[in-house]
């Protein structure tokens, strides 16, 4: 798959975090969706802080550098957090 949005929107890079967290996008588990939400929340917080510090939005390169900080162990941590969130409602 190319590094573009699945819909092919030109000029926007696409990261593979969703596909890394959610093993089967056609039927994601609650744990996987909770994990992805945690990732998106953290990314939004980071972007908001970046904008406040730099008086501009992060460009594609800066966003890619942020996404690259999600190592395998960090993604495993997201998975565990997602599992804990869902378990707390069981």
Secondary structure as UniProt FT lines:
FT   TURN            6..7
FT   TURN            10..11
FT   HELIX           17..21
FT   HELIX           25..27
FT   HELIX           30..54
FT   HELIX           60..67
FT   TURN            68..69
FT   HELIX           72..88
//
